[in-house]
Amino acid sequence: MPRLALHTLLLALPFAAILAEPALAQNLDPLENMLQVVVDGLTGPIGRLIAILAVVAAGYMMFTGRLNWPLFLAIFFGVVLVFSAATIIDGFAAP
């Protein structure tokens, strides 16, 4: 009888391994937290101060007559895209 039980167990183990549900206990919290820190850095107070400095530099260049209009447009649209990126993506991702 013990031999039959051993054979049954050895036969059942591969099927149990195949039919087992994955634990799905994994999460990506560390990666998500790191990316959230980057987004907060770019769209938070640090990003705001960098954008203010870029606009001030463009204004100074305009004041001195050395403004390169493609550079000014790149600064303007860059600031607009950085600070509206979350709203734009939320609009695409909404059901």
Secondary structure, 3 states (H helix, E strand, C coil): CHHHHHHHHHHHHHHHHHHCCCCCCCCCHHHHHHHHHHHHHHHCHHHHHHHHHHHHHHHHHHHHCCCCHHHHHHHHHHHHHHHHHHHHHHHHHCC
